[in-house]
Amino acid sequence: MNGLMMSGELLVSSLIVHADRHHGDTEIVSRRVEGDIHRYTYRDCHRRARQLANVLTGLGVKHSDRVGTLAWNGYRHLELYYAISGMGAVMHTINPRLHPDQVAYIGNHAEDQYLFFDLTFLPTVKLIAAHCTTVKAFIAMTDRAHMPQDTGIANLLCYEELIDAASDDYAWPSFDEDTASALCYTSGTTGNPKGVLYSHRSTLLHTYSAALPDALNCSARDVILPVVPMFHVNAWGLPYIACMVGAKLVLPGAGMDGKSLYELLETEQVTMAAGVPTIWQGLLSYVETNGFKFSTMHRTVIGGAACPPAMLRKFQDDFGVHVLHAWGMTELSPLGTVCALKPKQLAASPEERYAVQAKQGRAVFGIDMKIVGEDGHALPWDGKTSGELLVRGPWVVNSYFRNEGDADLQIDIEGNGWFPTGDIAHIDADGYLHITDRNKDVIKSGGEWIGSIDLENIAMAHPAVFMAACIAVKHPKWDERPLLVVVKKPGADLDRDALLAFYEGKIAKWWTPDDVAFVDALPMGATGKILKNRLREQFINYTLPTV
């Protein structure tokens, strides 16, 4: 017997329709590539998205065609989010920080029909244009006054001219909610990136769950600043969430430095921001150096890499900004867990609360997870036993686009489908996930595992350390031993012995790194993560003092 309820497809277009109807006068503020601050409303965004849908239709874009973007977080990119997916095509966000060869590979693999780009990325477009075999035209996301001249790019079009010439009379079509809505490629450090193809249904379900109070806790009373790029897993879903709840949206464009971010946070009265630890490191450094405070921001979401406990404490103790530690992956749309506290933890001591907040948190509704040993059997949730983390759910990848890399997916011993995350973790009795390392980064010393993240977090708590990474270095007796690679704060006085002494009493003695290498900078990936594979290559012949 079926229920007697109305049926309706879960479609991305419903989000902007809802935002227009119920929050039409709420602002969207963007720092433009042209240098100024742009303001308009959800109603304006919806109107221009309809115009853009007419533009795409006129260009011959059809259902399920891929349309690529190389763009920052801005209002034009937001319009593309809704116009492309809303008309039934596939929004393909490309990470412009990748090497041009990889950008061209991704565009060809996706068979993008058109490519929209911010002027910042004109040099990349010049390099790849002749190699993008399926792209019919390149659209510069600017007006005629700022259009580049003599680019050598065939079929270069102007975004604002196309919009101005188009009607806003467009009705969003209805279609199967399992239709593809967006495509995002992983930023894997080995091999070619793999495409994760989201559906309208998976996107809407992820949006519902991510906005919940025990997840990102978003509402119409919020002013949300997604520092995480819209080209990186759809800015963790925040452009969709903001529409669903009617929050004011502040988009930082290319201004990712501490000064630019702080100005937006204060002038736009941002209440919530989201980004990776490396971004917040720069913001905190700027705020501390200038003796500033945050007047309205009361929480920040930190993900993409483990949040160092020292950063968590600084945000909360020094600035009164609550930290939501989160974990996810491109393959999870991306949200998997958020560290929202339960009543018993709120009543606990500050030290006990901080110990919980250092973990990646509880699974949001819709995500199922477990840890397994080498034999594939599930391990207990006792907060101590570590294993590989597997997940499943309605917004978890089932297979990669064009079946690339499907050998990475697996069926567990019970015959169920799970996605192997590649993370090593343990889960406590309350369901809080604590990731101790990536499978490829864990240090195997004398038959035991040493978690590099724990060693990095301790180093980051030292007042003279700006950034730290820990990698495995070959050892003739112990197989591998930890080497700490450190960037000191400007003007800081710190040597190897002083930093290693900082570990005393904090970990088992045999976990202590064997040596410290001081460097001017750490290699960073396209999504703000430290590239440990590059560090391992750099220090492949490193001789430890203990050898």
Secondary structure by P-SEA (a helix, b strand, c coil): cccbbbbbbbcaaaaaaaaaaccccbbbbbbccccbbbbbcaaaaaaaaaaaaaaaaaacccccbbbbbbccccaaaaaaaccccccccccccccccccaaaaaaaaaaacccbbbbcccaaaaaaacccccccccccccccccccccccccccccccaaaaaaacccbbbbbbcccccccbbbbbbcccccbbbbbbcaaaaaaaaaaaacccccccccccccccccccccccccaaaaaaaaaccbbbbbcccccaaaaaaaaacccccbbbbcaaaaaaaaaaaaaaccccccccbbbbccccccaaaaaaacccccbbbbcccccccccccccccccccccccccaaaaaaaaacccccccccccccccccccccccccccccccccccccccccccccccccccccccccbbbbbccccccccccbbbbbccccccccccccbbbbaaaaaaaaaaccccccbbbbbbbbccccbbbbbbbbbcccccccaaaaaaaaccccccccccccccccccccccccccccaaaaaaaacccccccc
